[in-house]
Amino acid sequence: MKAKIIITCLAVLFSLGSFAQDFSNKIITAQDLYAEAKYDTAAVVYQSIIDSGYQSPELYYNLGNTYFKLQEIPSAILYYEKALKLKPSDENIIFNLQLCNSMIPDRIEEIPRLFFINWYQSLYNHFPIDVWAKIGLILFSFFALLLTIYFLSNKIIIKKLGFWTAFVFLSLSVFTFFLTYQKYSSFKQHDEAIIFTPSITVKSSPAKSSVDLFVIHEGTKVSILDQVGEWKKIKIQNGSIGWIESENMEII
């Protein structure tokens, strides 16, 4: 029985090792193909890695760069957006995404946001989800340490100091865990998309015979508000809302 367990463990370890080696080889192959300007083949290899279930901001960023070299701007924007979702403050991703957005036909003015919403958004995007989680755990550890001091100390001033500083660290850790949860929920949600049709007319309702509202072009980012059959209710950055068919977009 013990021999079977050991053999099974060794088989699992061997398969995991083989998978890691295969993944590493594919990454190196894709990087070499990119360096040799074989962008078509590099994109296929990067895509096969993503299809196998692996995802990282670096992988999405590299695939975005590959599509940029192929001048497939909507695909480049899609993968830069995916990378930004995992690493929202990365300057290279932001720069390349802005460059791609400057190359699409639509110039949509974003509705101005209140200053405190901008402040919160900036804080929210400052760290990726794993960093926020680590900060939350560190703050909670300080809270536990200070609470211990509060219970163990016999001096009134130390007890008061321990209690109030513990309260501050608890508040900060709760806020940080809230940010972590929000980022996790945002990552799991797929309520944004990139338009992949050269030009499409947005309708007033989910039917081809409904009234034409406005036109958007490939590369434009939209928020998805609702879905009816094959139609999706979308919102663009200037606040305009309408319906388009799902086949015209790729979910971020």
N, C-alpha and C positions, 0 to 999 in steps of 0.2 A: 504493500500500500504506500509506504514511504517512498519507495523507488518511483512509483507512478507519479506521486506529487512532485518529486524533484524533476522528473522528466518533463512534466507539464510546465513547471516554472521555467525550466531551461528553454523549452520550445517557445513560450511567451516572450522571454527575454530576447531570444534569437530573432523572433519575428519583429519585435520592437526595434531591435538594432538594425535589422535589414530595412525597415521602413525609414528610420532616421537617415541611414546611409543613402537610400534611394532618393529621399527628399533633398539631402545635401547635394547629391549629384545633379539633380534637376535644376537646383538653384544655380550651381556653377555653370551648367550647360546654358541656361537662359542668359546669364551674365556674359558668357563668352560670345553667344550669338549676337547679343546687343552690341558688344564691343566691336564685332565684325560687321556691324550695320545690317545684319540679317534680321530685321525687325519683325517680319511676318512670322518666321519660325520662332523667334524669341517670345512673341505674344502667345503662340500656341503652347509653348512649354510653360510659361507663367500661368496661363489659363488652366492647364492640366493640374498644376499644383493647387490652385484655388478650388477646382472641381473635386479634388481629393479630400477637401475639408479644411485645409490649412488657411489661416488668414492672419495677416499682420499689416501694420501701416507701411512697412518697408516693401512688402510684396505688392500691395495695391499701388504704392507710389511708383515702383519700377514698371509695373504694367501700364500705369498712366503715362509714364515717360515714353514707353514703347509705342503706345497708340499715338502720342503726340508726334513722334518721329514719322509715323505712318500717315500723319495729317488726318487721323480719324478723331476729330475734336470732341464729338459727343461721348465717345468711349473714353477718351482721356479725362474729360470732366467727370464722368461716372466714377472712374477709379480714384481720381484725386479726392472726390467727395467721400468715397468709402474710406480712404486713408485718413482724411481729416476727421472722420467720425471716431476713429481710434486714437488719433494723435492731434487734437484740435489746435495746438499752439505751435506746430512745426512750421517754421518759416519757409522752408523749401516747398512744402506742399501748398501753403497759402500762396506763395509767389507764382508757382506754376499754374495753380487753379485760376488766379486772377489773370494770368497771361492768356489762358484758354478762353476765359469768359470775355476777354477783350476782342476775341476773334469770331464770336458768334454774332448773328445779325441783330438780335434783340438787345435794346438798351432800356431796361426796365428800372425805373427809379423806385428804390425801396422806401416804404412809408417810414418817416422819422419815428424813432422810439424815444420814450421818456428816459431821462438821464440815468435814473436808478435801474431801469431795465438793462441799459447798456452796461452799467457797472456790474450788475449781477451776471450778465452774459459773459463779460470779460473774465470775471472770477471763475465762473463755471467752466470756461474753455481753457483756463490756465494750465490745468493738469489733466492727464488721461485718467481713466477710471481706476487703474491699479494704484496710481500715486495718491489719489484722494482716499482710497481705502486704507493705504498704509498710514497716511497722516491721521485719519480717524482712529486707527488702532493705537498710535503713539499718544494722541491726546487722551484717549480713554485710559491708557496705562498710567499717565500722570494723574488723572482723576482718581484712580484706584489707590495710587501711592499716597496722595494728599489726604484721601479719606481715611486711610490707615493711620496716618499721623494724627488726624483729628481724634480718632477713637483711642489711640494709645497714649497721647500726651496728657500730662496732668496740669500743664500751664494754660491758663485761660487765653492769654494772647496768642499762643501757638495754635490752640484749638480753633479760635476765631479765624486766624489767618489760614489755617488748613481748610476750614469749612468753606470760606468764600472763594479761595483760589480753586478748590475742588469743584465748586459750583461753576466757575468760569470755564474750567477745562471740560466739564461735562457738557456745558452749553455748546462749546466749540466742537466737541466730538460729535454731538447730535447733529449739528449743522453740517459737519463734514460727511457724516454717514448719509444725511439727506441728499447732499450733492452726489455722492457715490450712487445712491439708489436712482436718482434722476438720470444720471449718465447711463446706468445699466438699462433703465427702461427705454431711454432714447435709442440706445444701441440695438435693443431687441425690436423696437418699432421700425416698420418699413413704410413710413408715411410720406416719403419724399421720392421724387423720381426725376430723371433727365429725359427730355424729349429727343427722340431719335428719328423723327420724320422731318424732312427738309422744311416743310411748311404745313401748318395745320390750322384750320378754323375752329375756334372754340365755340361750342353751342350753348344755348340757354337752358337746355334740358337734355336728358339722355336719349336723344333720337336724332337721326340724320335730317329729318324734316323740320327740326326746331330752328329758331332764329339764330343767325350768325352774330356773335358778339365781338370777337377780336381774333387776330392771327398771331400765332407764336411760331418760332422756328427751332430747328435742331440745336441741342446744347443748352436750351433753357431749363432751369431748375424749377420744379413746381412742388407744391405741397398737396397731398392727397387728403381730401376731407370726407369723401363718401364713395360708395360704389353701388351701382345698380347693373347687374348682369355684366356685360363686357364694357360698360361705361364707367368712367371715374370722374368724380367731381374734383376739380383742381382749383388751386389758388396761386396766383403769381405774386411776386414781391411788391407790386404796387397796390395789392389788395383786390384786384379783379378776379372774379370767380366764374367758372363755367364748366362745361362737360366735354370730355374727349374720350375716344375709345382706347382701351388699355393697350392695344397693339402698337400704339405710337410712343410708348415710353418704356424705360428700363428702371426698375426700382433700385434705389441706392441701398 
